[in-house]
Amino acid sequence: MKPKIIGVLNVTPDSYYQRVEGIQPAVDYALKLVKDGADLIDIGGESTRPGAPEVDESTEYQRVIPVIQALKDQCTIPISLDTRHVKIAEAGLKAGAHLLNDITGFEDSAMQRLAAQAQVPIIVMHMQGKPHTMQIDPSYPEGVINHLQEWFSKRIEMLLKAGIQSQNIIIDPGIGFGKTVAHNLEIIHNLARLKALGFPVLVGLSRKSFLSKILSKTAPDLLSATLAMNTCALLNGADLIRVHDVAEHRDIVDTLECYKKLQ
C-alpha cells in the first residue's frame, strides 16, 4: 500500500506550529492541503503539546465542528477528527468526519462504543501520562518497543471486544507523547516490530520538540529535520505520516515509491 499523507489542520490559538483560527481561514487552509497532495486531513481543536492545558468541550466544539460542517461538501478527501472527548467525536461524525483520532488510545469505554457503532477507521495512539505531565521523566524499564508491543496488543484486544472491526484500526506509537529523544529514535528505527502486530502504523513527528533538542532549533526551522526523519520512517515501513508540510512530503512519498519499484 502506498503510504498516505495526513495534513494537519490545527484550529487552535496555542498549537506549537501552524495554527489557523476562524472558519473560512480553516477551510481555505484545508483546501490548500488537498491541493498540495494530502490523502487525509486531521482537524484538531485542542493543543496536546507537552504541558498544554486541557480545553473545555464547549470551546473545542466551537473550534472544530463548524469547520467540519463548512468543509465536508468542498473537501475531496477524508476528514479525521483529532479529539479525546466522546461528545466532540459524536458531533464530528454527524458533521461529516470520516475518522477518529484519539491521543488516549480510546481508553474511554464511551469512545469505544461510539467507534464500534459508527464503524469508522480509528487512530489508536499511545501516550504515557497526560499532555501536561507526559514529558516529566518518561521511562520504560522493559524497553520502549517491548512496552508498545504489549500495550497495543492489550488495547487492540479491548477494542475488538468492544465491537470495533480490525480493518478499522490504525496504530500510532505517539512520537513525543511521553518519550525521550532516544525513545523516539528507537521507535522510528524499529517500526517493523510494531507493524508485525498486523495493523497500519501512523507516525506523527512533524516539527516536534525532540527534533528541536537534536538540532537546537525551534519548530519553524525544523522542516529539513522533519523531512529526513519521515523519510527514515517511510523506509522503515510507516503506512501513514501526519505532517504540517504536505507538498514537500508528497514529493518524498512519490520519489520513494519510484525507488522501491527497483528493489
C-alpha positions in Angstrom: 0.0 0.0 0.0 1.3 3.4 -0.9 1.9 5.4 2.2 -0.7 8.1 3.0 -0.1 11.7 4.0 -2.3 13.2 6.7 -2.3 17.0 6.6 -2.5 18.7 9.9 -5.1 21.4 10.5 -4.9 22.9 14.0 -7.8 25.2 14.7 -6.3 26.3 18.0 -4.7 29.5 19.3 -1.9 27.7 21.1 -0.6 24.9 18.9 3.2 24.7 18.7 3.2 25.2 14.9 1.0 26.4 12.1 -2.3 27.2 13.8 -5.4 28.5 12.0 -8.3 30.4 13.5 -11.7 31.1 12.0 -14.0 29.0 9.9 -13.1 30.4 6.4 -9.4 30.5 7.0 -9.5 26.9 8.2 -11.5 25.8 5.1 -9.1 27.7 2.8 -6.1 26.1 4.5 -7.7 22.6 4.3 -8.3 23.0 0.6 -4.6 24.1 0.2 -3.6 20.8 1.9 -5.8 18.9 -0.6 -4.1 20.8 -3.5 -0.7 20.1 -2.0 -1.4 16.3 -2.1 -2.8 15.3 1.2 -4.7 12.0 1.4 -6.5 12.9 4.6 -7.0 16.0 6.7 -6.7 15.8 10.5 -8.6 18.6 12.3 -7.9 19.3 16.0 -9.3 21.9 18.4 -7.1 21.2 21.4 -3.4 21.6 21.6 -1.8 18.5 23.1 1.8 19.7 23.1 3.8 18.9 26.2 2.4 20.9 29.2 -0.7 22.0 27.3 -3.8 22.8 29.5 -7.0 20.9 28.8 -9.6 22.7 26.7 -13.3 22.6 27.8 -15.6 20.7 25.4 -17.7 23.8 24.6 -14.6 25.6 23.3 -13.4 22.6 21.4 -16.8 22.2 19.8 -16.9 25.8 18.6 -13.4 25.4 17.1 -13.9 22.2 15.1 -17.5 21.3 14.4 -18.3 24.4 12.2 -15.1 23.8 10.3 -16.1 20.2 9.5 -19.6 21.3 8.5 -18.2 24.0 6.2 -15.6 21.7 4.7 -17.5 18.4 4.2 -19.0 19.4 0.8 -15.9 21.0 -0.5 -13.2 18.5 0.6 -12.5 15.6 -1.8 -10.5 13.6 0.8 -11.5 12.0 4.1 -11.6 14.2 7.3 -10.1 12.9 10.5 -11.2 14.5 13.8 -8.4 14.7 16.5 -10.2 14.6 19.9 -10.3 12.7 23.1 -13.8 13.7 24.0 -16.7 11.5 23.1 -19.2 14.3 22.7 -17.0 16.1 20.3 -16.3 12.8 18.4 -20.0 12.1 18.1 -20.8 15.7 16.9 -17.9 15.5 14.5 -19.1 12.3 12.9 -22.5 13.8 12.4 -21.0 16.9 10.9 -19.1 14.9 8.3 -15.9 13.5 9.8 -14.8 10.1 8.5 -12.1 9.0 11.0 -11.5 9.4 14.7 -8.0 10.1 16.1 -7.7 9.8 19.9 -4.5 10.5 21.7 -5.6 8.5 24.7 -5.8 5.3 22.6 -9.6 5.1 23.1 -9.3 4.4 26.8 -12.8 5.8 27.4 -15.4 3.0 27.0 -17.9 5.5 25.7 -15.5 6.4 22.9 -15.0 2.7 22.2 -18.8 2.3 21.9 -19.1 5.2 19.5 -16.4 3.9 17.3 -18.0 0.5 17.2 -21.4 1.9 16.3 -20.0 4.2 13.7 -17.6 1.6 12.2 -15.2 4.3 11.0 -11.4 4.0 10.9 -9.8 4.9 14.2 -6.2 6.1 15.1 -5.2 4.5 18.4 -2.3 6.4 19.9 0.0 5.5 22.8 0.7 8.2 25.4 2.5 7.8 28.7 0.7 10.1 31.2 -1.3 13.2 30.2 -0.3 16.1 28.0 0.6 18.3 31.0 2.7 15.6 32.6 3.9 13.3 29.8 7.4 14.7 29.4 8.3 14.6 33.1 10.9 11.9 33.1 9.3 9.3 30.8 10.6 5.8 31.4 10.2 2.3 30.0 12.2 -0.1 32.1 11.3 -3.0 29.9 12.3 -1.1 26.8 10.0 1.3 24.8 9.4 -1.1 21.9 8.6 -4.0 24.2 6.2 -1.7 26.1 4.5 -0.6 22.9 4.1 -4.1 21.6 2.4 -5.2 24.9 0.3 -2.1 25.2 -1.0 -2.2 21.7 -1.7 -6.0 21.9 -3.8 -5.4 25.1 -5.5 -2.3 23.7 -6.4 -3.9 20.4 -7.9 -6.9 22.2 -10.0 -4.5 24.2 -11.2 -2.6 21.1 -12.0 -5.8 19.2 -14.1 -7.0 22.2 -15.9 -3.6 22.1 -17.0 -4.4 18.5 -14.5 -2.4 16.5 -13.5 -4.2 13.4 -9.8 -5.0 12.9 -9.7 -3.4 9.5 -10.7 -0.1 11.1 -7.7 0.1 13.4 -4.6 2.2 12.8 -1.9 2.3 15.5 0.2 5.3 16.3 3.2 4.9 18.7 2.8 8.5 19.9 6.1 10.1 19.0 6.8 12.8 21.6 3.9 11.7 23.9 5.8 10.6 27.0 9.0 9.7 25.2 12.6 11.0 25.3 14.6 11.7 22.2 16.2 8.3 22.5 12.8 6.6 22.8 11.5 8.5 19.7 14.5 7.5 17.6 14.3 3.9 18.8 10.6 3.8 17.7 11.3 5.1 14.2 14.2 2.6 13.9 12.0 -0.3 14.9 8.7 0.3 13.2 8.9 -3.2 11.7 8.3 -4.7 15.2 5.2 -2.6 15.5 4.0 -3.5 12.0 4.3 -7.1 13.0 1.2 -6.6 15.1 -0.7 -6.6 11.8 -2.1 -3.1 11.7 -1.2 0.0 9.7 1.2 2.2 11.5 1.0 6.0 11.6 4.0 8.2 12.5 3.4 11.8 13.7 6.8 13.5 14.2 6.4 16.7 12.2 8.4 19.6 13.7 8.2 18.1 17.2 10.4 19.1 20.1 12.6 16.1 20.0 14.0 17.4 16.7 14.5 20.8 18.4 16.6 19.0 21.1 18.7 17.3 18.4 19.4 20.4 16.4 18.8 23.3 18.9 16.3 24.8 16.6 12.7 25.9 17.0 9.7 24.5 15.2 9.8 27.0 12.3 13.3 25.8 11.4 12.7 22.1 11.5 11.4 21.3 8.0 14.6 19.6 6.8 14.9 17.6 10.0 11.2 16.5 9.7 11.7 15.5 6.1 14.8 13.5 7.0 13.1 11.7 9.9 9.9 11.0 8.0 12.0 9.6 5.1 13.5 7.2 7.7 10.0 6.3 8.9 8.8 5.6 5.5 11.7 3.4 4.6 11.1 1.5 7.8 7.6 0.8 6.9 5.3 3.7 8.1 1.9 3.4 6.4 0.8 6.9 7.2 2.6 10.1 8.1 1.0 13.1 9.8 2.6 16.3 8.7 2.3 20.1 8.5 4.2 20.4 5.2 2.2 18.4 2.8 3.7 19.4 -0.6 7.3 18.6 0.5 6.2 15.2 1.9 4.2 14.4 -1.3 7.5 14.7 -3.2 9.2 12.4 -0.8 6.5 9.7 -0.8 6.2 9.8 -4.6 10.0 9.6 -5.0 10.4 6.7 -2.6 7.6 4.8 -4.3 9.6 5.1 -7.6 12.7 4.0 -5.8 11.0 0.9 -4.2 10.0 -0.3 -7.7 13.7 -1.0 -8.4 14.1 -3.3 -5.3 
